[in-house]
Amino acid sequence: MTVFPQSYDGIALVAPVTIGYERTSDHGAAYFAGRALRALLDRTGLKKDEIDGLALSSFTMKPDTAVAATAHFGLSPRWLEDIPMGGASGVVAMRRAARAVQMGDADIVACISADTNNKDSFSSLVADFSLFSRDAVHPYGAAGPNAVFSMITQNYMREFGAAREDFGRLAVAQRRNARDNPHALFHDPLTLETYMNARPIAGPIHLFDCVMPCAGADAFLVMSVDRAKSLGLPYVVIKGAVERHNAYADDPVPTRGGWAMERERLYGMAGLGPKDVDFVETYDDYPVISFLQIEDLGLCAKGEAGRFFRDTDTTIDGQMPHNTSGGQLSAGQAGAAGGYLGLVEAIRQLTGDKAPSAQIAKARHGLVSGYGMVIYDRCLCTAAALLARGDA
């Protein structure tokens, strides 16, 4: 029986790539995924036939999947994953690709997430997102995630005493971080006053609590450290990575996620703790979800994320930089690619790819987490990873 290694030793993450982001596009998801693949090859000097693994995430490529994408792109991989996990897709793709390389099932895996956005794509997506959405939500006019996260936000505020201003501080700091991200949709400064006075969407959620759907792609390569060195590529290593699905299903309204179940395993595998983290990238479709990740990953106690954002400068120059690309709240949500945004950003930070203006000084370790696949009252997929600079 094969025993999988507990560590991810010998695995490198290289070539962070972003395509887009565009508010709307007439191009399909395959167009953005193909551009991402081309950019990966251009950045590394690899030939297409050297890519023998593919992990793909997309909502709007339907009815095609990763299998059809191999024909679109002229690939012939010996390892293939279609990962429909939304905000958890990036970390899940990374850890599964890393295991494939460790076990010799692939030498170089392209991890790509891409989606498009046009006048019909979002409404079509939410109408047919799941059987539950199609049969029990959409016909009654409650399509989309706003109502779900309104409920989660209301419950969090009631249980832990958080205020809208606490969520606003997260959004304001992320807008500051987006200033130096050329891919971000929003660069104009955001003040707490502007945040507080924004129009309501689904109380207590207001305009700046919601991501902007857009088109685009994010991607990276997984290969051995030896291969990355031979190609002269700056790289990141995986200190630990976990995933957990349908966690705490009996909780009436979610106030925690699978990160709480897997946190000890994550830090134990990495030989690190929360105090060793130099920056954090959370999945931020709504601020309350970032609050849950910050707490469940041990950066503060349960219910204390509001205080964390009151007391901590989370801008790129602060004590604990958070969502240094601006996150989805300022960069945009390119469908499933939003689940790659934080991971690709972390690779950039740890390889020095963002120098000089948007680089965290002397960052050695980054924490990345994801959350995805909403049903009526919660999301099902959680994942997290601890990454380190290649020479750390």
Contacts in CASP RR format, 6 or more apart in sequence:
PFRMAT RR
TARGET T0000
AUTHOR 0000-0000-0000
METHOD contacts of the structure
MODEL  1
MTVFPQSYDGIALVAPVTIGYERTSDHGAAYFAGRALRALLDRTGLKKDE
IDGLALSSFTMKPDTAVAATAHFGLSPRWLEDIPMGGASGVVAMRRAARA
VQMGDADIVACISADTNNKDSFSSLVADFSLFSRDAVHPYGAAGPNAVFS
MITQNYMREFGAAREDFGRLAVAQRRNARDNPHALFHDPLTLETYMNARP
IAGPIHLFDCVMPCAGADAFLVMSVDRAKSLGLPYVVIKGAVERHNAYAD
DPVPTRGGWAMERERLYGMAGLGPKDVDFVETYDDYPVISFLQIEDLGLC
AKGEAGRFFRDTDTTIDGQMPHNTSGGQLSAGQAGAAGGYLGLVEAIRQL
TGDKAPSAQIAKARHGLVSGYGMVIYDRCLCTAAALLARGDA
2 103 0 8 1.000
4 99 0 8 1.000
4 102 0 8 1.000
4 103 0 8 1.000
5 102 0 8 1.000
6 269 0 8 1.000
7 240 0 8 1.000
7 269 0 8 1.000
8 95 0 8 1.000
8 98 0 8 1.000
8 102 0 8 1.000
8 237 0 8 1.000
8 238 0 8 1.000
8 239 0 8 1.000
8 240 0 8 1.000
8 241 0 8 1.000
9 237 0 8 1.000
10 102 0 8 1.000
10 224 0 8 1.000
10 225 0 8 1.000
10 226 0 8 1.000
10 237 0 8 1.000
11 98 0 8 1.000
11 101 0 8 1.000
11 102 0 8 1.000
11 222 0 8 1.000
11 223 0 8 1.000
11 224 0 8 1.000
11 225 0 8 1.000
11 237 0 8 1.000
11 238 0 8 1.000
12 222 0 8 1.000
12 223 0 8 1.000
12 224 0 8 1.000
12 225 0 8 1.000
12 227 0 8 1.000
12 228 0 8 1.000
12 233 0 8 1.000
12 235 0 8 1.000
12 236 0 8 1.000
12 237 0 8 1.000
12 390 0 8 1.000
13 94 0 8 1.000
13 220 0 8 1.000
13 221 0 8 1.000
13 222 0 8 1.000
13 235 0 8 1.000
13 236 0 8 1.000
13 237 0 8 1.000
13 238 0 8 1.000
13 347 0 8 1.000
13 387 0 8 1.000
14 44 0 8 1.000
14 220 0 8 1.000
14 221 0 8 1.000
14 223 0 8 1.000
14 228 0 8 1.000
14 231 0 8 1.000
14 233 0 8 1.000
14 234 0 8 1.000
14 235 0 8 1.000
14 236 0 8 1.000
14 347 0 8 1.000
14 351 0 8 1.000
15 40 0 8 1.000
15 43 0 8 1.000
15 44 0 8 1.000
15 219 0 8 1.000
15 220 0 8 1.000
15 221 0 8 1.000
15 233 0 8 1.000
16 218 0 8 1.000
16 219 0 8 1.000
16 220 0 8 1.000
16 344 0 8 1.000
16 345 0 8 1.000
16 347 0 8 1.000
16 348 0 8 1.000
16 351 0 8 1.000
16 353 0 8 1.000
17 36 0 8 1.000
17 39 0 8 1.000
17 40 0 8 1.000
17 43 0 8 1.000
17 217 0 8 1.000
17 218 0 8 1.000
17 219 0 8 1.000
17 220 0 8 1.000
17 344 0 8 1.000
18 183 0 8 1.000
18 216 0 8 1.000
18 217 0 8 1.000
18 218 0 8 1.000
18 344 0 8 1.000
19 32 0 8 1.000
19 35 0 8 1.000
19 36 0 8 1.000
19 39 0 8 1.000
19 114 0 8 1.000
19 216 0 8 1.000
19 217 0 8 1.000
19 218 0 8 1.000
19 219 0 8 1.000
20 32 0 8 1.000
20 183 0 8 1.000
20 214 0 8 1.000
20 215 0 8 1.000
20 216 0 8 1.000
20 217 0 8 1.000
20 334 0 8 1.000
21 183 0 8 1.000
21 184 0 8 1.000
21 185 0 8 1.000
21 214 0 8 1.000
21 215 0 8 1.000
21 216 0 8 1.000
21 331 0 8 1.000
21 332 0 8 1.000
21 334 0 8 1.000
22 117 0 8 1.000
22 214 0 8 1.000
22 215 0 8 1.000
22 216 0 8 1.000
23 117 0 8 1.000
23 185 0 8 1.000
23 212 0 8 1.000
23 214 0 8 1.000
23 215 0 8 1.000
24 117 0 8 1.000
24 118 0 8 1.000
24 119 0 8 1.000
24 214 0 8 1.000
24 215 0 8 1.000
25 31 0 8 1.000
25 32 0 8 1.000
25 116 0 8 1.000
25 117 0 8 1.000
25 118 0 8 1.000
25 215 0 8 1.000
25 216 0 8 1.000
26 118 0 8 1.000
27 116 0 8 1.000
27 215 0 8 1.000
28 60 0 8 1.000
28 61 0 8 1.000
28 116 0 8 1.000
28 215 0 8 1.000
29 58 0 8 1.000
29 59 0 8 1.000
29 60 0 8 1.000
29 61 0 8 1.000
29 114 0 8 1.000
29 115 0 8 1.000
29 116 0 8 1.000
30 61 0 8 1.000
30 64 0 8 1.000
30 69 0 8 1.000
30 72 0 8 1.000
30 114 0 8 1.000
31 116 0 8 1.000
32 114 0 8 1.000
32 115 0 8 1.000
32 116 0 8 1.000
32 215 0 8 1.000
32 216 0 8 1.000
32 217 0 8 1.000
32 334 0 8 1.000
32 337 0 8 1.000
33 56 0 8 1.000
33 58 0 8 1.000
33 61 0 8 1.000
33 69 0 8 1.000
33 72 0 8 1.000
33 73 0 8 1.000
33 112 0 8 1.000
33 113 0 8 1.000
33 114 0 8 1.000
33 217 0 8 1.000
34 72 0 8 1.000
34 73 0 8 1.000
34 112 0 8 1.000
34 114 0 8 1.000
34 217 0 8 1.000
35 217 0 8 1.000
36 112 0 8 1.000
36 114 0 8 1.000
36 217 0 8 1.000
36 218 0 8 1.000
36 219 0 8 1.000
37 48 0 8 1.000
37 51 0 8 1.000
37 73 0 8 1.000
37 75 0 8 1.000
37 110 0 8 1.000
37 112 0 8 1.000
37 219 0 8 1.000
39 219 0 8 1.000
40 46 0 8 1.000
40 51 0 8 1.000
40 110 0 8 1.000
40 112 0 8 1.000
40 219 0 8 1.000
40 220 0 8 1.000
40 221 0 8 1.000
41 47 0 8 1.000
41 48 0 8 1.000
41 51 0 8 1.000
44 221 0 8 1.000
44 231 0 8 1.000
44 233 0 8 1.000
45 231 0 8 1.000
46 108 0 8 1.000
46 221 0 8 1.000
46 231 0 8 1.000
48 73 0 8 1.000
48 74 0 8 1.000
48 75 0 8 1.000
49 76 0 8 1.000
50 107 0 8 1.000
50 108 0 8 1.000
51 75 0 8 1.000
51 77 0 8 1.000
51 108 0 8 1.000
51 109 0 8 1.000
51 110 0 8 1.000
51 221 0 8 1.000
52 76 0 8 1.000
52 77 0 8 1.000
52 78 0 8 1.000
52 79 0 8 1.000
52 106 0 8 1.000
52 107 0 8 1.000
52 108 0 8 1.000
52 109 0 8 1.000
53 75 0 8 1.000
53 77 0 8 1.000
53 78 0 8 1.000
53 79 0 8 1.000
53 80 0 8 1.000
53 97 0 8 1.000
53 100 0 8 1.000
53 106 0 8 1.000
53 108 0 8 1.000
53 109 0 8 1.000
53 110 0 8 1.000
54 66 0 8 1.000
54 69 0 8 1.000
54 70 0 8 1.000
54 75 0 8 1.000
54 77 0 8 1.000
54 79 0 8 1.000
54 80 0 8 1.000
54 81 0 8 1.000
54 109 0 8 1.000
54 110 0 8 1.000
54 112 0 8 1.000
55 66 0 8 1.000
55 80 0 8 1.000
55 81 0 8 1.000
55 83 0 8 1.000
55 93 0 8 1.000
55 96 0 8 1.000
55 97 0 8 1.000
55 109 0 8 1.000
55 110 0 8 1.000
55 111 0 8 1.000
55 112 0 8 1.000
56 65 0 8 1.000
56 66 0 8 1.000
56 69 0 8 1.000
56 81 0 8 1.000
56 82 0 8 1.000
56 83 0 8 1.000
56 112 0 8 1.000
56 113 0 8 1.000
56 114 0 8 1.000
57 82 0 8 1.000
57 83 0 8 1.000
57 84 0 8 1.000
57 85 0 8 1.000
57 86 0 8 1.000
57 89 0 8 1.000
57 90 0 8 1.000
57 93 0 8 1.000
57 112 0 8 1.000
57 113 0 8 1.000
57 114 0 8 1.000
57 336 0 8 1.000
57 337 0 8 1.000
57 339 0 8 1.000
57 340 0 8 1.000
58 113 0 8 1.000
58 114 0 8 1.000
58 115 0 8 1.000
58 335 0 8 1.000
58 336 0 8 1.000
59 84 0 8 1.000
59 86 0 8 1.000
59 115 0 8 1.000
59 125 0 8 1.000
59 129 0 8 1.000
59 335 0 8 1.000
59 336 0 8 1.000
60 115 0 8 1.000
60 116 0 8 1.000
60 117 0 8 1.000
60 121 0 8 1.000
60 125 0 8 1.000
60 335 0 8 1.000
61 68 0 8 1.000
61 69 0 8 1.000
61 114 0 8 1.000
61 115 0 8 1.000
64 72 0 8 1.000
65 82 0 8 1.000
66 80 0 8 1.000
66 81 0 8 1.000
66 82 0 8 1.000
67 80 0 8 1.000
67 82 0 8 1.000
69 75 0 8 1.000
70 76 0 8 1.000
70 77 0 8 1.000
70 80 0 8 1.000
77 106 0 8 1.000
78 105 0 8 1.000
78 106 0 8 1.000
79 97 0 8 1.000
79 100 0 8 1.000
79 105 0 8 1.000
79 106 0 8 1.000
79 109 0 8 1.000
81 93 0 8 1.000
81 96 0 8 1.000
81 97 0 8 1.000
83 89 0 8 1.000
83 90 0 8 1.000
83 92 0 8 1.000
83 93 0 8 1.000
83 96 0 8 1.000
84 336 0 8 1.000
84 373 0 8 1.000
85 92 0 8 1.000
85 372 0 8 1.000
85 373 0 8 1.000
85 381 0 8 1.000
85 383 0 8 1.000
86 335 0 8 1.000
86 336 0 8 1.000
86 338 0 8 1.000
86 339 0 8 1.000
86 372 0 8 1.000
86 373 0 8 1.000
86 381 0 8 1.000
87 283 0 8 1.000
87 285 0 8 1.000
87 336 0 8 1.000
87 338 0 8 1.000
87 339 0 8 1.000
87 370 0 8 1.000
87 371 0 8 1.000
87 372 0 8 1.000
87 373 0 8 1.000
87 381 0 8 1.000
88 243 0 8 1.000
88 283 0 8 1.000
88 339 0 8 1.000
88 370 0 8 1.000
88 371 0 8 1.000
88 372 0 8 1.000
88 373 0 8 1.000
88 381 0 8 1.000
88 382 0 8 1.000
88 383 0 8 1.000
89 113 0 8 1.000
89 336 0 8 1.000
89 339 0 8 1.000
89 340 0 8 1.000
89 372 0 8 1.000
90 111 0 8 1.000
90 113 0 8 1.000
90 339 0 8 1.000
90 340 0 8 1.000
90 343 0 8 1.000
90 370 0 8 1.000
90 383 0 8 1.000
91 241 0 8 1.000
91 243 0 8 1.000
91 343 0 8 1.000
91 368 0 8 1.000
91 369 0 8 1.000
91 370 0 8 1.000
91 383 0 8 1.000
91 384 0 8 1.000
91 385 0 8 1.000
92 243 0 8 1.000
92 381 0 8 1.000
92 383 0 8 1.000
93 111 0 8 1.000
93 113 0 8 1.000
93 340 0 8 1.000
94 111 0 8 1.000
94 220 0 8 1.000
94 222 0 8 1.000
94 238 0 8 1.000
94 241 0 8 1.000
94 343 0 8 1.000
94 385 0 8 1.000
95 238 0 8 1.000
95 241 0 8 1.000
95 242 0 8 1.000
95 243 0 8 1.000
95 383 0 8 1.000
95 385 0 8 1.000
97 106 0 8 1.000
97 109 0 8 1.000
97 111 0 8 1.000
97 222 0 8 1.000
98 222 0 8 1.000
98 238 0 8 1.000
98 241 0 8 1.000
100 106 0 8 1.000
100 109 0 8 1.000
100 222 0 8 1.000
101 107 0 8 1.000
101 108 0 8 1.000
101 109 0 8 1.000
101 222 0 8 1.000
101 223 0 8 1.000
101 224 0 8 1.000
107 223 0 8 1.000
107 224 0 8 1.000
107 227 0 8 1.000
108 221 0 8 1.000
108 222 0 8 1.000
108 223 0 8 1.000
108 227 0 8 1.000
109 221 0 8 1.000
109 222 0 8 1.000
109 223 0 8 1.000
110 219 0 8 1.000
110 221 0 8 1.000
111 219 0 8 1.000
111 220 0 8 1.000
111 221 0 8 1.000
111 222 0 8 1.000
111 340 0 8 1.000
112 217 0 8 1.000
112 218 0 8 1.000
112 219 0 8 1.000
113 217 0 8 1.000
113 218 0 8 1.000
113 219 0 8 1.000
113 334 0 8 1.000
113 335 0 8 1.000
113 336 0 8 1.000
113 337 0 8 1.000
113 338 0 8 1.000
113 339 0 8 1.000
113 340 0 8 1.000
114 216 0 8 1.000
114 217 0 8 1.000
114 218 0 8 1.000
114 334 0 8 1.000
114 336 0 8 1.000
114 337 0 8 1.000
115 121 0 8 1.000
115 215 0 8 1.000
115 216 0 8 1.000
115 217 0 8 1.000
115 334 0 8 1.000
115 335 0 8 1.000
115 336 0 8 1.000
115 337 0 8 1.000
116 215 0 8 1.000
116 216 0 8 1.000
117 213 0 8 1.000
117 214 0 8 1.000
117 215 0 8 1.000
117 334 0 8 1.000
117 335 0 8 1.000
118 215 0 8 1.000
122 213 0 8 1.000
123 143 0 8 1.000
126 133 0 8 1.000
126 138 0 8 1.000
126 143 0 8 1.000
126 144 0 8 1.000
126 145 0 8 1.000
127 133 0 8 1.000
127 134 0 8 1.000
127 138 0 8 1.000
127 143 0 8 1.000
128 134 0 8 1.000
129 144 0 8 1.000
129 374 0 8 1.000
130 375 0 8 1.000
132 375 0 8 1.000
132 376 0 8 1.000
133 143 0 8 1.000
133 144 0 8 1.000
133 375 0 8 1.000
136 376 0 8 1.000
137 143 0 8 1.000
137 144 0 8 1.000
137 376 0 8 1.000
145 285 0 8 1.000
145 286 0 8 1.000
145 374 0 8 1.000
146 201 0 8 1.000
146 202 0 8 1.000
146 205 0 8 1.000
146 210 0 8 1.000
147 202 0 8 1.000
148 374 0 8 1.000
148 376 0 8 1.000
148 377 0 8 1.000
148 378 0 8 1.000
149 202 0 8 1.000
149 205 0 8 1.000
149 285 0 8 1.000
149 286 0 8 1.000
149 288 0 8 1.000
149 289 0 8 1.000
150 201 0 8 1.000
150 202 0 8 1.000
150 203 0 8 1.000
150 204 0 8 1.000
150 205 0 8 1.000
151 253 0 8 1.000
151 377 0 8 1.000
152 253 0 8 1.000
152 254 0 8 1.000
152 286 0 8 1.000
152 288 0 8 1.000
152 289 0 8 1.000
152 377 0 8 1.000
152 378 0 8 1.000
153 167 0 8 1.000
153 203 0 8 1.000
153 204 0 8 1.000
153 205 0 8 1.000
153 209 0 8 1.000
153 286 0 8 1.000
153 287 0 8 1.000
153 288 0 8 1.000
154 203 0 8 1.000
154 204 0 8 1.000
155 253 0 8 1.000
155 255 0 8 1.000
156 162 0 8 1.000
156 255 0 8 1.000
156 288 0 8 1.000
156 291 0 8 1.000
156 292 0 8 1.000
156 303 0 8 1.000
157 163 0 8 1.000
157 164 0 8 1.000
157 204 0 8 1.000
159 255 0 8 1.000
159 303 0 8 1.000
160 255 0 8 1.000
160 302 0 8 1.000
160 303 0 8 1.000
160 304 0 8 1.000
160 306 0 8 1.000
162 291 0 8 1.000
162 303 0 8 1.000
162 305 0 8 1.000
162 306 0 8 1.000
164 196 0 8 1.000
164 204 0 8 1.000
164 206 0 8 1.000
165 192 0 8 1.000
165 196 0 8 1.000
166 291 0 8 1.000
166 305 0 8 1.000
166 306 0 8 1.000
166 307 0 8 1.000
166 309 0 8 1.000
166 310 0 8 1.000
167 209 0 8 1.000
167 287 0 8 1.000
167 288 0 8 1.000
167 291 0 8 1.000
168 192 0 8 1.000
168 195 0 8 1.000
168 196 0 8 1.000
168 208 0 8 1.000
168 209 0 8 1.000
168 287 0 8 1.000
168 309 0 8 1.000
169 192 0 8 1.000
169 306 0 8 1.000
169 309 0 8 1.000
169 310 0 8 1.000
169 314 0 8 1.000
170 284 0 8 1.000
170 287 0 8 1.000
170 290 0 8 1.000
170 291 0 8 1.000
170 309 0 8 1.000
170 314 0 8 1.000
170 322 0 8 1.000
170 329 0 8 1.000
171 190 0 8 1.000
171 195 0 8 1.000
171 208 0 8 1.000
171 209 0 8 1.000
171 287 0 8 1.000
171 329 0 8 1.000
171 330 0 8 1.000
172 190 0 8 1.000
172 191 0 8 1.000
172 192 0 8 1.000
172 195 0 8 1.000
173 309 0 8 1.000
173 313 0 8 1.000
173 314 0 8 1.000
173 315 0 8 1.000
173 322 0 8 1.000
174 284 0 8 1.000
174 314 0 8 1.000
174 322 0 8 1.000
174 323 0 8 1.000
174 326 0 8 1.000
174 327 0 8 1.000
174 329 0 8 1.000
174 330 0 8 1.000
175 186 0 8 1.000
175 188 0 8 1.000
175 189 0 8 1.000
175 190 0 8 1.000
175 326 0 8 1.000
175 329 0 8 1.000
175 330 0 8 1.000
176 189 0 8 1.000
176 190 0 8 1.000
176 315 0 8 1.000
176 316 0 8 1.000
177 315 0 8 1.000
177 316 0 8 1.000
177 321 0 8 1.000
177 322 0 8 1.000
177 323 0 8 1.000
177 324 0 8 1.000
177 325 0 8 1.000
177 326 0 8 1.000
177 327 0 8 1.000
177 330 0 8 1.000
177 358 0 8 1.000
178 184 0 8 1.000
178 186 0 8 1.000
178 187 0 8 1.000
178 325 0 8 1.000
178 326 0 8 1.000
178 327 0 8 1.000
178 330 0 8 1.000
178 331 0 8 1.000
179 187 0 8 1.000
179 189 0 8 1.000
180 316 0 8 1.000
180 354 0 8 1.000
180 357 0 8 1.000
180 358 0 8 1.000
181 325 0 8 1.000
181 326 0 8 1.000
181 330 0 8 1.000
181 331 0 8 1.000
181 358 0 8 1.000
183 325 0 8 1.000
183 331 0 8 1.000
184 325 0 8 1.000
184 326 0 8 1.000
184 330 0 8 1.000
184 331 0 8 1.000
184 332 0 8 1.000
185 212 0 8 1.000
185 214 0 8 1.000
185 330 0 8 1.000
185 331 0 8 1.000
185 332 0 8 1.000
186 212 0 8 1.000
186 330 0 8 1.000
186 331 0 8 1.000
186 332 0 8 1.000
187 330 0 8 1.000
190 208 0 8 1.000
190 330 0 8 1.000
194 208 0 8 1.000
195 206 0 8 1.000
195 208 0 8 1.000
196 206 0 8 1.000
198 206 0 8 1.000
198 207 0 8 1.000
198 208 0 8 1.000
199 206 0 8 1.000
199 207 0 8 1.000
200 206 0 8 1.000
200 207 0 8 1.000
201 207 0 8 1.000
201 209 0 8 1.000
201 210 0 8 1.000
205 286 0 8 1.000
208 329 0 8 1.000
209 286 0 8 1.000
209 287 0 8 1.000
209 329 0 8 1.000
210 286 0 8 1.000
210 329 0 8 1.000
211 284 0 8 1.000
211 285 0 8 1.000
211 286 0 8 1.000
211 328 0 8 1.000
211 329 0 8 1.000
211 332 0 8 1.000
211 333 0 8 1.000
212 332 0 8 1.000
212 333 0 8 1.000
213 332 0 8 1.000
213 333 0 8 1.000
213 335 0 8 1.000
214 332 0 8 1.000
214 333 0 8 1.000
214 334 0 8 1.000
214 335 0 8 1.000
215 334 0 8 1.000
216 334 0 8 1.000
216 337 0 8 1.000
217 334 0 8 1.000
217 337 0 8 1.000
218 334 0 8 1.000
218 337 0 8 1.000
218 338 0 8 1.000
218 339 0 8 1.000
218 340 0 8 1.000
218 341 0 8 1.000
218 343 0 8 1.000
218 344 0 8 1.000
219 340 0 8 1.000
219 344 0 8 1.000
220 340 0 8 1.000
220 343 0 8 1.000
220 344 0 8 1.000
220 347 0 8 1.000
225 235 0 8 1.000
225 237 0 8 1.000
225 390 0 8 1.000
228 235 0 8 1.000
229 235 0 8 1.000
234 351 0 8 1.000
234 352 0 8 1.000
234 353 0 8 1.000
234 390 0 8 1.000
235 351 0 8 1.000
235 390 0 8 1.000
236 346 0 8 1.000
236 347 0 8 1.000
236 350 0 8 1.000
236 351 0 8 1.000
236 387 0 8 1.000
236 388 0 8 1.000
236 389 0 8 1.000
236 390 0 8 1.000
237 387 0 8 1.000
237 388 0 8 1.000
237 389 0 8 1.000
237 390 0 8 1.000
237 392 0 8 1.000
238 385 0 8 1.000
238 386 0 8 1.000
238 387 0 8 1.000
238 388 0 8 1.000
239 269 0 8 1.000
239 270 0 8 1.000
239 271 0 8 1.000
239 272 0 8 1.000
239 365 0 8 1.000
239 386 0 8 1.000
239 387 0 8 1.000
239 388 0 8 1.000
240 266 0 8 1.000
240 269 0 8 1.000
240 270 0 8 1.000
240 385 0 8 1.000
240 386 0 8 1.000
241 266 0 8 1.000
241 269 0 8 1.000
241 383 0 8 1.000
241 384 0 8 1.000
241 385 0 8 1.000
241 386 0 8 1.000
242 259 0 8 1.000
242 262 0 8 1.000
242 265 0 8 1.000
242 266 0 8 1.000
242 269 0 8 1.000
242 383 0 8 1.000
242 384 0 8 1.000
242 385 0 8 1.000
243 262 0 8 1.000
243 381 0 8 1.000
243 382 0 8 1.000
243 383 0 8 1.000
244 257 0 8 1.000
244 258 0 8 1.000
244 259 0 8 1.000
244 261 0 8 1.000
244 262 0 8 1.000
244 382 0 8 1.000
244 383 0 8 1.000
245 380 0 8 1.000
245 381 0 8 1.000
245 382 0 8 1.000
246 380 0 8 1.000
247 256 0 8 1.000
247 257 0 8 1.000
247 258 0 8 1.000
247 260 0 8 1.000
247 261 0 8 1.000
247 382 0 8 1.000
248 254 0 8 1.000
248 256 0 8 1.000
248 257 0 8 1.000
248 258 0 8 1.000
248 260 0 8 1.000
248 261 0 8 1.000
251 378 0 8 1.000
253 377 0 8 1.000
253 378 0 8 1.000
254 292 0 8 1.000
254 377 0 8 1.000
254 378 0 8 1.000
254 379 0 8 1.000
255 292 0 8 1.000
255 302 0 8 1.000
255 303 0 8 1.000
256 292 0 8 1.000
256 295 0 8 1.000
256 296 0 8 1.000
256 302 0 8 1.000
257 292 0 8 1.000
257 296 0 8 1.000
257 371 0 8 1.000
257 382 0 8 1.000
258 296 0 8 1.000
258 382 0 8 1.000
259 266 0 8 1.000
259 292 0 8 1.000
259 293 0 8 1.000
259 296 0 8 1.000
259 297 0 8 1.000
259 369 0 8 1.000
259 382 0 8 1.000
259 384 0 8 1.000
260 296 0 8 1.000
262 382 0 8 1.000
262 384 0 8 1.000
263 296 0 8 1.000
263 297 0 8 1.000
263 298 0 8 1.000
263 384 0 8 1.000
266 297 0 8 1.000
266 384 0 8 1.000
266 385 0 8 1.000
266 386 0 8 1.000
267 273 0 8 1.000
267 274 0 8 1.000
267 386 0 8 1.000
270 386 0 8 1.000
272 365 0 8 1.000
272 386 0 8 1.000
274 297 0 8 1.000
274 298 0 8 1.000
274 299 0 8 1.000
274 367 0 8 1.000
276 365 0 8 1.000
277 299 0 8 1.000
277 320 0 8 1.000
277 365 0 8 1.000
277 366 0 8 1.000
277 367 0 8 1.000
277 386 0 8 1.000
278 321 0 8 1.000
278 360 0 8 1.000
278 362 0 8 1.000
278 363 0 8 1.000
278 364 0 8 1.000
278 365 0 8 1.000
278 366 0 8 1.000
279 320 0 8 1.000
279 321 0 8 1.000
279 322 0 8 1.000
279 324 0 8 1.000
279 346 0 8 1.000
279 349 0 8 1.000
279 360 0 8 1.000
279 363 0 8 1.000
279 366 0 8 1.000
279 367 0 8 1.000
280 294 0 8 1.000
280 297 0 8 1.000
280 299 0 8 1.000
280 320 0 8 1.000
280 321 0 8 1.000
280 322 0 8 1.000
280 323 0 8 1.000
280 366 0 8 1.000
280 367 0 8 1.000
280 368 0 8 1.000
280 369 0 8 1.000
281 322 0 8 1.000
281 323 0 8 1.000
281 324 0 8 1.000
281 325 0 8 1.000
281 327 0 8 1.000
281 341 0 8 1.000
281 342 0 8 1.000
281 343 0 8 1.000
281 345 0 8 1.000
281 346 0 8 1.000
281 366 0 8 1.000
281 367 0 8 1.000
281 368 0 8 1.000
281 369 0 8 1.000
282 289 0 8 1.000
282 290 0 8 1.000
282 293 0 8 1.000
282 294 0 8 1.000
282 322 0 8 1.000
282 323 0 8 1.000
282 369 0 8 1.000
282 370 0 8 1.000
283 289 0 8 1.000
283 290 0 8 1.000
283 293 0 8 1.000
283 328 0 8 1.000
283 338 0 8 1.000
283 339 0 8 1.000
283 342 0 8 1.000
283 369 0 8 1.000
283 370 0 8 1.000
283 371 0 8 1.000
283 372 0 8 1.000
284 290 0 8 1.000
284 323 0 8 1.000
284 327 0 8 1.000
284 328 0 8 1.000
284 329 0 8 1.000
285 328 0 8 1.000
285 333 0 8 1.000
285 371 0 8 1.000
287 329 0 8 1.000
289 371 0 8 1.000
289 379 0 8 1.000
290 305 0 8 1.000
290 322 0 8 1.000
290 323 0 8 1.000
291 303 0 8 1.000
291 305 0 8 1.000
291 306 0 8 1.000
292 305 0 8 1.000
292 371 0 8 1.000
293 369 0 8 1.000
293 370 0 8 1.000
293 371 0 8 1.000
293 384 0 8 1.000
294 300 0 8 1.000
294 305 0 8 1.000
294 308 0 8 1.000
294 322 0 8 1.000
295 301 0 8 1.000
295 302 0 8 1.000
295 303 0 8 1.000
295 304 0 8 1.000
295 305 0 8 1.000
296 302 0 8 1.000
297 367 0 8 1.000
297 369 0 8 1.000
297 384 0 8 1.000
299 308 0 8 1.000
299 320 0 8 1.000
299 367 0 8 1.000
300 307 0 8 1.000
300 308 0 8 1.000
312 318 0 8 1.000
312 319 0 8 1.000
312 320 0 8 1.000
313 319 0 8 1.000
313 320 0 8 1.000
314 320 0 8 1.000
314 321 0 8 1.000
314 322 0 8 1.000
314 323 0 8 1.000
315 321 0 8 1.000
316 324 0 8 1.000
316 358 0 8 1.000
316 360 0 8 1.000
321 360 0 8 1.000
323 329 0 8 1.000
323 342 0 8 1.000
323 345 0 8 1.000
324 345 0 8 1.000
324 349 0 8 1.000
324 354 0 8 1.000
324 358 0 8 1.000
324 360 0 8 1.000
325 331 0 8 1.000
325 341 0 8 1.000
325 342 0 8 1.000
325 345 0 8 1.000
327 341 0 8 1.000
327 342 0 8 1.000
327 345 0 8 1.000
328 338 0 8 1.000
328 341 0 8 1.000
331 341 0 8 1.000
332 338 0 8 1.000
334 341 0 8 1.000
339 370 0 8 1.000
339 372 0 8 1.000
342 368 0 8 1.000
343 368 0 8 1.000
343 385 0 8 1.000
346 366 0 8 1.000
346 368 0 8 1.000
346 387 0 8 1.000
347 353 0 8 1.000
347 387 0 8 1.000
348 354 0 8 1.000
349 359 0 8 1.000
349 360 0 8 1.000
349 363 0 8 1.000
349 366 0 8 1.000
350 363 0 8 1.000
350 364 0 8 1.000
350 366 0 8 1.000
350 387 0 8 1.000
350 388 0 8 1.000
350 389 0 8 1.000
350 390 0 8 1.000
350 392 0 8 1.000
351 389 0 8 1.000
352 359 0 8 1.000
363 389 0 8 1.000
364 388 0 8 1.000
364 389 0 8 1.000
364 392 0 8 1.000
365 386 0 8 1.000
365 387 0 8 1.000
365 388 0 8 1.000
365 389 0 8 1.000
365 392 0 8 1.000
366 386 0 8 1.000
366 387 0 8 1.000
366 388 0 8 1.000
367 384 0 8 1.000
367 385 0 8 1.000
367 386 0 8 1.000
367 387 0 8 1.000
368 384 0 8 1.000
368 385 0 8 1.000
368 386 0 8 1.000
368 387 0 8 1.000
369 382 0 8 1.000
369 383 0 8 1.000
369 384 0 8 1.000
369 385 0 8 1.000
370 381 0 8 1.000
370 382 0 8 1.000
370 383 0 8 1.000
370 384 0 8 1.000
371 379 0 8 1.000
371 381 0 8 1.000
371 382 0 8 1.000
372 379 0 8 1.000
372 380 0 8 1.000
372 381 0 8 1.000
372 382 0 8 1.000
373 379 0 8 1.000
373 380 0 8 1.000
373 381 0 8 1.000
374 380 0 8 1.000
END
